[in-house]
Amino acid sequence: MTENASAGGAGAGYARWDALKREIQEAAPSLGIDTIGFASADPFLSLKSILLDRREKGYESGFEEPDIDKRIYPELSLEQPASLIAIAVAYPSKMENPPKSEPGQRRGILARSAWGQDYHQVLRQAMAKLQAFIAERVPDARIESMVDTGALSDRAVAQRAGIGFYGKNCAIISPEFGSWIYLGELITNIPFRPDTPVTEDCGDCTKCLDACPTGALVEPGVLNAQRCISFLTQTKGFVEEEFMLKIGNRLYGCDTCQVVCPKNKGKSWNHRPELLPDPETAKPLLLPLLDISNREFKERFGNSAAAWRGKKPIQRNAVIALGNFKDSSSVPKLIDIMIHDPRPVLRGTAAWALSRIGGEEALLGIKRAAERETDPEVLERLETARAKLEES
């Protein structure tokens, strides 16, 4: 079927495009798509006040599209849009034979969204296939695809297109796949008949709000990203002690609000080999991470979504994790970092980790480091760590 996209609008025009919509739905699995939904390209007017309120309260992460109007109006991304197409790709939530973390062999953990191939690549490949599928049948169709870093809110599009409902944990929860899904969307000038949004919801459940380690879920469906561990693990500077204590051994991301969700119980999706985790990458040993070169990091983690911020945040998080494990076997390495690493954030964080582990060796190391340190913030953290150890 080869069509012209410009003739006919909504209403009577829907019937004309229903056959193509069915074709797309039937082809979706072969294109690498687990769920697909269609929605109108009307502006997301109800979203505007929500986004403005979050900006005013300082809840944004800073990774979002800064122009709120671009997040509201699809026509700012594609002239005269007629439809939105939302896609979802399901990913694993369980790891077979995960390696154990043991004294002297402590391990960190990547969030499930970073276990397999970078989801940006997976979604872009799927959307490129979908775009080609449509273009083959409608050569003059105009299509704009976006994932994660696009202007529109992936979750708002997915909710409108019937992929799932917006959960209290701020995730889109699919009745079939739970929230273990990656989201992407296309904007097109083809006027597809919209799908019906999911009417299911979270009911009275508040498990995600109760379990959030830092209280980042300030109310149902509202996230303060500045307190969210997933966001904090991706920052590049110092992390405040309140949050370091809560990070545990997380190297990238946080899954707590999804793990506790009853809608995710028993759900794990292993049908895509490229999304299955390499256990040694998803749960890496911490000490070797501290010596990894840029090239080694790229070779080992470059295929993962966790690599986008580079190795520095992950190494800082590994230092935090060693402190939280309180494993004395890591003391010599932490002292070495504190004295010799060229990065102030690593040196200051190592001082905190040593103060968590404790012992005479840690205290002597902190005193030695303080004698050579010139960075004011690191000196302050060394002094705090020394005082804590001398009090204990």
Secondary structure as UniProt FT lines:
FT   HELIX           12..27
FT   HELIX           28..31
FT   STRAND          35..40
FT   HELIX           45..57
FT   HELIX           68..72
FT   HELIX           74..76
FT   STRAND          83..90
FT   TURN            103..104
FT   STRAND          109..110
FT   HELIX           112..114
FT   HELIX           119..137
FT   TURN            139..140
FT   STRAND          143..146
FT   HELIX           154..160
FT   TURN            161..162
FT   STRAND          165..166
FT   TURN            168..169
FT   STRAND          172..174
FT   TURN            175..177
FT   STRAND          181..188
FT   TURN            203..204
FT   HELIX           207..211
FT   TURN            213..214
FT   STRAND          217..219
FT   TURN            220..221
FT   STRAND          222..223
FT   HELIX           225..227
FT   HELIX           229..232
FT   TURN            233..234
FT   HELIX           241..247
FT   TURN            248..249
FT   STRAND          250..252
FT   HELIX           256..259
FT   HELIX           262..264
FT   TURN            265..266
FT   HELIX           273..275
FT   HELIX           279..282
FT   HELIX           286..289
FT   TURN            290..291
FT   HELIX           294..301
FT   TURN            302..303
FT   HELIX           305..309
FT   HELIX           311..325
FT   HELIX           328..330
FT   HELIX           331..340
FT   HELIX           344..357
FT   HELIX           360..372
FT   HELIX           376..391
//
